Amino acid sequence: MTTQSPSGPSRRIAVIGMGAWGSALALHCARAGHSVVGWNRDKALVERAQSSGEFQFSGTTCALPSNLTLTHQLQDTANAEMTIIALPARAWAEVVPHVAARVIVSATKGLEKESGLTPLSYAAEKLKVARDTLAVISGPSFASDLIAGHPISIVASSTSEALAQEVATTLSNESLRVYTSTDPLGVELGGILKNVIAIAAGVSDSLEYGPSARAALITRGLAEMAALATAMGANFKTLSGLSGLGDLLMTATENQSRNRAVGLQLGKGAKLESVIASLGSTAEGVSSAPLVQRVAQEKGVEVPITDQVVRLLRGEVIPSELTKALMCRPLRREF
């Protein structure tokens, strides 16, 4: 992969969380000409990478660019002009309060486990930072595609249009096109809620119900996502874009999706504990599903697919019973 010039000036960027997606983002930013520091809590992993000049994630080995520095010390990220947080949602409360950041860009697609808040809402409420210093990036994008330089389109969103544009300009290059939005809640929720629907789609395909059932699940899943997101204050239109429908289509149909993989294995009768252990990485839909259900109950929004996914994850139903429960609901108008 050759270095590509960024759309804007070179920036100092920190990436907190060097899992598959965080590593891909760090490499992308370095290849785009920015000065990048990536944080990983694993000191031994960081030292091996520094010694060998390469690092591994998700079975991929990548050369360490000269403008990408790895560290296990959070204070090394303090001078960044832009801090991208690509941690699992469950790690935000543990790590993020100790991050010194001027601008936070969330690349997390889950709800914070204790508060049930989206990452940006957590940052605004718990860290007491201004909303116009917060942004989110989301959309249909696998780490492997970003590393390979395949064409990808995502969304950068902030209540500050200027910040959304700044993030888009910083990250965009010949392989990554970043659109802007001023509905960060909608962009966050699209990436969070679709993970739960993807689990259901995996179950359906595991049971060999076919493309008709999968299409129905995706469509009704999107309706469920939009209903809850708008009740929470998001713009309905956002859910029909890249961070909603786009990400849902990819996550529900592509076997690289960890959440779909959970559904595929549960559909075959595997136990949740063994499924999680086999993944080797986070499937945010597993932890998000009960939190999404709780928020929906608080908002008075029906989320039948989420309800059944929660029951399946808890072992209260078998996969075929999940299907029956959805198909035998009272008939109603579509819109």
Secondary structure, 3 states (H helix, E strand, C coil): CCCCCCCCCCCEEEEECCCHHHHHHHHHHHHCCCEEEEECCCHHHHHHHHHHCEEEECCEEEECCCCEEEECCHHHHCCCCEEEECCCHHHHHHHHHHCCCCCEEECCCCCCCCCCCCHHHHHHHHCCCCHHHEEEEECCCCHHHHHHCCCEEEEEECCCHHHHHHHHHHHCCCCEEEEEECCHHHHHHHHHHHHHHHHHHHHHHHCCCHHHHHHHHHHHHHHHHHHHHHHCCCCHHHHHCHHHHHHHHHHHHCCCCHHHHHHHHHHCCCCHHHHHHHHCCCCHHHHHHHHHHHHHHHHCCCCHHHHHHHHHHCCCCCHHHHHHHHHCCCCCCCC
